[in-house]
Amino acid sequence: AGEQKAPGRTVCSCFSVGENAINAAIASGCDSAAALGKALRCGTNCGSCIPELNALLAKALLPEAAD
């Protein structure tokens, strides 16, 4: 089997979705928490990670706003 990338810091505890997977999904075109939920299921159970998903989206999509 091929090597799997490290998942990174867990952002979504409900589905064990890591920051690296979320950033990869954003780089692949996910541009909202709802799109991340469809791709990775993060944010679709209890919802407590949605603010962090939005922060990761903002950081990736608007890097100048994060400074």
PDB file as gemmi writes it, atoms N, CA and C in Angstrom:
CRYST1    1.000    1.000    1.000  90.00  90.00  90.00 P 1                      
ATOM      1  N   ALA A   1       0.837  -1.193   0.000  1.00  0.00           N  
ATOM      2  CA  ALA A   1       0.000   0.000   0.000  1.00  0.00           C  
ATOM      3  C   ALA A   1       0.873   1.245   0.000  1.00  0.00           C  
ATOM      4  N   GLY A   2       0.372   2.331  -0.574  1.00  0.00           N  
ATOM      5  CA  GLY A   2       1.117   3.584  -0.621  1.00  0.00           C  
ATOM      6  C   GLY A   2       1.150   4.275   0.722  1.00  0.00           C  
ATOM      7  N   GLU A   3       2.093   5.162   0.859  1.00  0.00           N  
ATOM      8  CA  GLU A   3       2.194   5.918   2.108  1.00  0.00           C  
ATOM      9  C   GLU A   3       1.080   6.931   2.203  1.00  0.00           C  
ATOM     10  N   GLN A   4       0.539   7.072   3.402  1.00  0.00           N  
ATOM     11  CA  GLN A   4      -0.476   8.092   3.629  1.00  0.00           C  
ATOM     12  C   GLN A   4       0.189   9.293   4.272  1.00  0.00           C  
ATOM     13  N   LYS A   5      -0.266  10.470   3.876  1.00  0.00           N  
ATOM     14  CA  LYS A   5       0.273  11.697   4.456  1.00  0.00           C  
ATOM     15  C   LYS A   5      -0.221  11.833   5.893  1.00  0.00           C  
ATOM     16  N   ALA A   6       0.587  12.467   6.716  1.00  0.00           N  
ATOM     17  CA  ALA A   6       0.182  12.724   8.095  1.00  0.00           C  
ATOM     18  C   ALA A   6      -1.066  13.596   8.087  1.00  0.00           C  
ATOM     19  N   PRO A   7      -2.071  13.243   8.899  1.00  0.00           N  
ATOM     20  CA  PRO A   7      -3.319  14.005   8.880  1.00  0.00           C  
ATOM     21  C   PRO A   7      -3.189  15.403   9.477  1.00  0.00           C  
ATOM     22  N   GLY A   8      -2.162  15.615  10.259  1.00  0.00           N  
ATOM     23  CA  GLY A   8      -2.015  16.919  10.906  1.00  0.00           C  
ATOM     24  C   GLY A   8      -2.890  17.003  12.149  1.00  0.00           C  
ATOM     25  N   ARG A   9      -2.904  18.182  12.722  1.00  0.00           N  
ATOM     26  CA  ARG A   9      -3.689  18.434  13.932  1.00  0.00           C  
ATOM     27  C   ARG A   9      -5.170  18.178  13.644  1.00  0.00           C  
ATOM     28  N   THR A  10      -5.827  17.433  14.540  1.00  0.00           N  
ATOM     29  CA  THR A  10      -7.243  17.126  14.355  1.00  0.00           C  
ATOM     30  C   THR A  10      -8.077  18.388  14.524  1.00  0.00           C  
ATOM     31  N   VAL A  11      -8.889  18.666  13.522  1.00  0.00           N  
ATOM     32  CA  VAL A  11      -9.799  19.811  13.558  1.00  0.00           C  
ATOM     33  C   VAL A  11     -11.216  19.330  13.839  1.00  0.00           C  
ATOM     34  N   CYS A  12     -11.623  18.269  13.169  1.00  0.00           N  
ATOM     35  CA  CYS A  12     -12.956  17.699  13.370  1.00  0.00           C  
ATOM     36  C   CYS A  12     -12.814  16.398  14.147  1.00  0.00           C  
ATOM     37  N   SER A  13     -13.170  16.446  15.420  1.00  0.00           N  
ATOM     38  CA  SER A  13     -13.062  15.260  16.273  1.00  0.00           C  
ATOM     39  C   SER A  13     -14.096  14.205  15.917  1.00  0.00           C  
ATOM     40  N   CYS A  14     -15.255  14.615  15.485  1.00  0.00           N  
ATOM     41  CA  CYS A  14     -16.318  13.656  15.187  1.00  0.00           C  
ATOM     42  C   CYS A  14     -15.896  12.658  14.108  1.00  0.00           C  
ATOM     43  N   PHE A  15     -15.199  13.143  13.082  1.00  0.00           N  
ATOM     44  CA  PHE A  15     -14.810  12.290  11.959  1.00  0.00           C  
ATOM     45  C   PHE A  15     -13.299  12.185  11.795  1.00  0.00           C  
ATOM     46  N   SER A  16     -12.542  12.624  12.801  1.00  0.00           N  
ATOM     47  CA  SER A  16     -11.073  12.538  12.789  1.00  0.00           C  
ATOM     48  C   SER A  16     -10.464  13.134  11.522  1.00  0.00           C  
ATOM     49  N   VAL A  17     -10.874  14.343  11.195  1.00  0.00           N  
ATOM     50  CA  VAL A  17     -10.356  15.021  10.010  1.00  0.00           C  
ATOM     51  C   VAL A  17      -9.262  15.983  10.457  1.00  0.00           C  
ATOM     52  N   GLY A  18      -8.093  15.834   9.862  1.00  0.00           N  
ATOM     53  CA  GLY A  18      -6.951  16.658  10.227  1.00  0.00           C  
ATOM     54  C   GLY A  18      -6.797  17.899   9.381  1.00  0.00           C  
ATOM     55  N   GLU A  19      -5.991  18.813   9.890  1.00  0.00           N  
ATOM     56  CA  GLU A  19      -5.758  20.089   9.216  1.00  0.00           C  
ATOM     57  C   GLU A  19      -5.145  19.909   7.832  1.00  0.00           C  
ATOM     58  N   ASN A  20      -4.249  18.934   7.674  1.00  0.00           N  
ATOM     59  CA  ASN A  20      -3.617  18.723   6.370  1.00  0.00           C  
ATOM     60  C   ASN A  20      -4.633  18.291   5.319  1.00  0.00           C  
ATOM     61  N   ALA A  21      -5.558  17.420   5.695  1.00  0.00           N  
ATOM     62  CA  ALA A  21      -6.604  16.983   4.769  1.00  0.00           C  
ATOM     63  C   ALA A  21      -7.512  18.151   4.393  1.00  0.00           C  
ATOM     64  N   ILE A  22      -7.817  18.996   5.368  1.00  0.00           N  
ATOM     65  CA  ILE A  22      -8.673  20.163   5.108  1.00  0.00           C  
ATOM     66  C   ILE A  22      -7.965  21.128   4.165  1.00  0.00           C  
ATOM     67  N   ASN A  23      -6.684  21.405   4.427  1.00  0.00           N  
ATOM     68  CA  ASN A  23      -5.938  22.306   3.549  1.00  0.00           C  
ATOM     69  C   ASN A  23      -5.811  21.739   2.143  1.00  0.00           C  
ATOM     70  N   ALA A  24      -5.654  20.425   2.015  1.00  0.00           N  
ATOM     71  CA  ALA A  24      -5.591  19.804   0.694  1.00  0.00           C  
ATOM     72  C   ALA A  24      -6.923  19.944  -0.039  1.00  0.00           C  
ATOM     73  N   ALA A  25      -8.026  19.788   0.690  1.00  0.00           N  
ATOM     74  CA  ALA A  25      -9.343  19.937   0.075  1.00  0.00           C  
ATOM     75  C   ALA A  25      -9.578  21.379  -0.362  1.00  0.00           C  
ATOM     76  N   ILE A  26      -9.122  22.330   0.435  1.00  0.00           N  
ATOM     77  CA  ILE A  26      -9.242  23.748   0.064  1.00  0.00           C  
ATOM     78  C   ILE A  26      -8.430  24.003  -1.208  1.00  0.00           C  
ATOM     79  N   ALA A  27      -7.220  23.460  -1.256  1.00  0.00           N  
ATOM     80  CA  ALA A  27      -6.371  23.630  -2.438  1.00  0.00           C  
ATOM     81  C   ALA A  27      -6.986  22.975  -3.671  1.00  0.00           C  
ATOM     82  N   SER A  28      -7.817  21.953  -3.453  1.00  0.00           N  
ATOM     83  CA  SER A  28      -8.468  21.252  -4.560  1.00  0.00           C  
ATOM     84  C   SER A  28      -9.780  21.902  -4.987  1.00  0.00           C  
ATOM     85  N   GLY A  29     -10.153  22.995  -4.321  1.00  0.00           N  
ATOM     86  CA  GLY A  29     -11.338  23.720  -4.773  1.00  0.00           C  
ATOM     87  C   GLY A  29     -12.451  23.916  -3.766  1.00  0.00           C  
ATOM     88  N   CYS A  30     -12.382  23.290  -2.606  1.00  0.00           N  
ATOM     89  CA  CYS A  30     -13.416  23.537  -1.598  1.00  0.00           C  
ATOM     90  C   CYS A  30     -13.277  24.976  -1.110  1.00  0.00           C  
ATOM     91  N   ASP A  31     -14.372  25.724  -1.184  1.00  0.00           N  
ATOM     92  CA  ASP A  31     -14.298  27.147  -0.848  1.00  0.00           C  
ATOM     93  C   ASP A  31     -15.287  27.565   0.232  1.00  0.00           C  
ATOM     94  N   SER A  32     -15.846  26.588   0.938  1.00  0.00           N  
ATOM     95  CA  SER A  32     -16.773  26.892   2.031  1.00  0.00           C  
ATOM     96  C   SER A  32     -16.785  25.722   3.010  1.00  0.00           C  
ATOM     97  N   ALA A  33     -17.294  25.977   4.207  1.00  0.00           N  
ATOM     98  CA  ALA A  33     -17.423  24.905   5.189  1.00  0.00           C  
ATOM     99  C   ALA A  33     -18.352  23.810   4.667  1.00  0.00           C  
ATOM    100  N   ALA A  34     -19.390  24.207   3.932  1.00  0.00           N  
ATOM    101  CA  ALA A  34     -20.316  23.218   3.372  1.00  0.00           C  
ATOM    102  C   ALA A  34     -19.612  22.332   2.343  1.00  0.00           C  
ATOM    103  N   ALA A  35     -18.753  22.918   1.522  1.00  0.00           N  
ATOM    104  CA  ALA A  35     -18.007  22.133   0.532  1.00  0.00           C  
ATOM    105  C   ALA A  35     -17.038  21.181   1.227  1.00  0.00           C  
ATOM    106  N   LEU A  36     -16.399  21.648   2.297  1.00  0.00           N  
ATOM    107  CA  LEU A  36     -15.516  20.767   3.062  1.00  0.00           C  
ATOM    108  C   LEU A  36     -16.313  19.621   3.685  1.00  0.00           C  
ATOM    109  N   GLY A  37     -17.506  19.918   4.156  1.00  0.00           N  
ATOM    110  CA  GLY A  37     -18.370  18.887   4.725  1.00  0.00           C  
ATOM    111  C   GLY A  37     -18.740  17.829   3.707  1.00  0.00           C  
ATOM    112  N   LYS A  38     -19.026  18.246   2.478  1.00  0.00           N  
ATOM    113  CA  LYS A  38     -19.364  17.283   1.427  1.00  0.00           C  
ATOM    114  C   LYS A  38     -18.156  16.426   1.081  1.00  0.00           C  
ATOM    115  N   ALA A  39     -16.973  17.038   1.050  1.00  0.00           N  
ATOM    116  CA  ALA A  39     -15.772  16.311   0.660  1.00  0.00           C  
ATOM    117  C   ALA A  39     -15.222  15.418   1.772  1.00  0.00           C  
ATOM    118  N   LEU A  40     -15.238  15.926   3.010  1.00  0.00           N  
ATOM    119  CA  LEU A  40     -14.547  15.241   4.109  1.00  0.00           C  
ATOM    120  C   LEU A  40     -15.438  14.876   5.292  1.00  0.00           C  
ATOM    121  N   ARG A  41     -16.673  15.339   5.287  1.00  0.00           N  
ATOM    122  CA  ARG A  41     -17.647  15.152   6.370  1.00  0.00           C  
ATOM    123  C   ARG A  41     -17.391  16.064   7.570  1.00  0.00           C  
ATOM    124  N   CYS A  42     -16.279  16.793   7.584  1.00  0.00           N  
ATOM    125  CA  CYS A  42     -16.001  17.671   8.724  1.00  0.00           C  
ATOM    126  C   CYS A  42     -17.084  18.748   8.827  1.00  0.00           C  
ATOM    127  N   GLY A  43     -17.462  19.051  10.042  1.00  0.00           N  
ATOM    128  CA  GLY A  43     -18.474  20.068  10.283  1.00  0.00           C  
ATOM    129  C   GLY A  43     -19.901  19.614  10.080  1.00  0.00           C  
ATOM    130  N   THR A  44     -20.102  18.326   9.796  1.00  0.00           N  
ATOM    131  CA  THR A  44     -21.456  17.854   9.494  1.00  0.00           C  
ATOM    132  C   THR A  44     -22.126  17.102  10.629  1.00  0.00           C  
ATOM    133  N   ASN A  45     -21.445  16.970  11.774  1.00  0.00           N  
ATOM    134  CA  ASN A  45     -22.075  16.274  12.896  1.00  0.00           C  
ATOM    135  C   ASN A  45     -22.425  17.288  13.980  1.00  0.00           C  
ATOM    136  N   CYS A  46     -21.535  17.552  14.902  1.00  0.00           N  
ATOM    137  CA  CYS A  46     -21.875  18.469  16.001  1.00  0.00           C  
ATOM    138  C   CYS A  46     -21.701  19.937  15.599  1.00  0.00           C  
ATOM    139  N   GLY A  47     -20.837  20.198  14.621  1.00  0.00           N  
ATOM    140  CA  GLY A  47     -20.658  21.564  14.134  1.00  0.00           C  
ATOM    141  C   GLY A  47     -19.680  22.425  14.906  1.00  0.00           C  
ATOM    142  N   SER A  48     -19.074  21.881  15.952  1.00  0.00           N  
ATOM    143  CA  SER A  48     -18.182  22.720  16.755  1.00  0.00           C  
ATOM    144  C   SER A  48     -16.908  23.120  16.021  1.00  0.00           C  
ATOM    145  N   CYS A  49     -16.557  22.428  14.953  1.00  0.00           N  
ATOM    146  CA  CYS A  49     -15.336  22.769  14.209  1.00  0.00           C  
ATOM    147  C   CYS A  49     -15.583  23.779  13.088  1.00  0.00           C  
ATOM    148  N   ILE A  50     -16.820  24.146  12.837  1.00  0.00           N  
ATOM    149  CA  ILE A  50     -17.121  25.063  11.723  1.00  0.00           C  
ATOM    150  C   ILE A  50     -16.380  26.393  11.847  1.00  0.00           C  
ATOM    151  N   PRO A  51     -16.299  27.014  13.031  1.00  0.00           N  
ATOM    152  CA  PRO A  51     -15.512  28.261  13.104  1.00  0.00           C  
ATOM    153  C   PRO A  51     -14.047  28.057  12.700  1.00  0.00           C  
ATOM    154  N   GLU A  52     -13.461  26.923  13.080  1.00  0.00           N  
ATOM    155  CA  GLU A  52     -12.080  26.666  12.693  1.00  0.00           C  
ATOM    156  C   GLU A  52     -11.974  26.361  11.197  1.00  0.00           C  
ATOM    157  N   LEU A  53     -12.962  25.680  10.639  1.00  0.00           N  
ATOM    158  CA  LEU A  53     -12.977  25.450   9.194  1.00  0.00           C  
ATOM    159  C   LEU A  53     -13.013  26.785   8.466  1.00  0.00           C  
ATOM    160  N   ASN A  54     -13.862  27.687   8.935  1.00  0.00           N  
ATOM    161  CA  ASN A  54     -13.949  29.015   8.311  1.00  0.00           C  
ATOM    162  C   ASN A  54     -12.638  29.779   8.447  1.00  0.00           C  
ATOM    163  N   ALA A  55     -11.958  29.627   9.575  1.00  0.00           N  
ATOM    164  CA  ALA A  55     -10.662  30.298   9.762  1.00  0.00           C  
ATOM    165  C   ALA A  55      -9.619  29.732   8.804  1.00  0.00           C  
ATOM    166  N   LEU A  56      -9.602  28.421   8.622  1.00  0.00           N  
ATOM    167  CA  LEU A  56      -8.664  27.811   7.677  1.00  0.00           C  
ATOM    168  C   LEU A  56      -8.973  28.248   6.248  1.00  0.00           C  
ATOM    169  N   LEU A  57     -10.253  28.332   5.924  1.00  0.00           N  
ATOM    170  CA  LEU A  57     -10.651  28.827   4.597  1.00  0.00           C  
ATOM    171  C   LEU A  57     -10.186  30.254   4.388  1.00  0.00           C  
ATOM    172  N   ALA A  58     -10.408  31.100   5.370  1.00  0.00           N  
ATOM    173  CA  ALA A  58     -10.008  32.507   5.260  1.00  0.00           C  
ATOM    174  C   ALA A  58      -8.497  32.622   5.110  1.00  0.00           C  
ATOM    175  N   LYS A  59      -7.766  31.848   5.877  1.00  0.00           N  
ATOM    176  CA  LYS A  59      -6.307  31.888   5.817  1.00  0.00           C  
ATOM    177  C   LYS A  59      -5.800  31.450   4.440  1.00  0.00           C  
ATOM    178  N   ALA A  60      -6.414  30.411   3.870  1.00  0.00           N  
ATOM    179  CA  ALA A  60      -5.975  29.888   2.591  1.00  0.00           C  
ATOM    180  C   ALA A  60      -6.457  30.746   1.418  1.00  0.00           C  
ATOM    181  N   LEU A  61      -7.674  31.230   1.498  1.00  0.00           N  
ATOM    182  CA  LEU A  61      -8.256  31.955   0.364  1.00  0.00           C  
ATOM    183  C   LEU A  61      -7.968  33.438   0.402  1.00  0.00           C  
ATOM    184  N   LEU A  62      -7.739  33.990   1.585  1.00  0.00           N  
ATOM    185  CA  LEU A  62      -7.445  35.417   1.745  1.00  0.00           C  
ATOM    186  C   LEU A  62      -6.226  35.584   2.638  1.00  0.00           C  
ATOM    187  N   PRO A  63      -5.060  35.130   2.182  1.00  0.00           N  
ATOM    188  CA  PRO A  63      -3.887  35.161   3.069  1.00  0.00           C  
ATOM    189  C   PRO A  63      -3.531  36.559   3.576  1.00  0.00           C  
ATOM    190  N   GLU A  64      -3.831  37.597   2.794  1.00  0.00           N  
ATOM    191  CA  GLU A  64      -3.533  38.951   3.259  1.00  0.00           C  
ATOM    192  C   GLU A  64      -4.435  39.374   4.409  1.00  0.00           C  
ATOM    193  N   ALA A  65      -5.617  38.777   4.520  1.00  0.00           N  
ATOM    194  CA  ALA A  65      -6.536  39.112   5.610  1.00  0.00           C  
ATOM    195  C   ALA A  65      -6.113  38.472   6.933  1.00  0.00           C  
ATOM    196  N   ALA A  66      -5.311  37.428   6.857  1.00  0.00           N  
ATOM    197  CA  ALA A  66      -4.887  36.730   8.074  1.00  0.00           C  
ATOM    198  C   ALA A  66      -3.765  37.467   8.797  1.00  0.00           C  
ATOM    199  N   ASP A  67      -3.107  38.378   8.117  1.00  0.00           N  
ATOM    200  CA  ASP A  67      -1.996  39.122   8.723  1.00  0.00           C  
ATOM    201  C   ASP A  67      -2.455  40.233   9.617  1.00  0.00           C  
TER     202      ASP A  67                                                      
END                                                                             
